[in-house]
Amino acid sequence: MATICSGRSQGGKLVWENARSGVLGVEQIRIKSMNSGNEDKAEGTAKKAMGTVKEKVGEAIGNPDMRDKGTAEKVEGKVQDKVGDVKKVFEK
């Protein structure tokens, strides 16, 4: 197992280097630790849409598991949308 000796930023990515073997790996880093409110709202809207589609398809084909997963995903999207609203208030 190699020892990580240093890390440096390269084009928005953190590159870890080892003294003997060079670059060990590249890991994407975020500038902010949390998604912005707009990102959460967009992801929430997408989840709501996908959940609605799964829910309707599950009803149409008589698959209660798919319908329930769609309902759960739709609720998850609504929650994420509200989280985005809260973050937008605190971003100001």
Summary of the structure (lengths in Angstrom):
residues: 92
radius of gyration: 20.5
end to end distance: 45.6
largest distance: 59.9
contacts: 254
relative contact order: 0.15
helix: 58%
strand: 20%
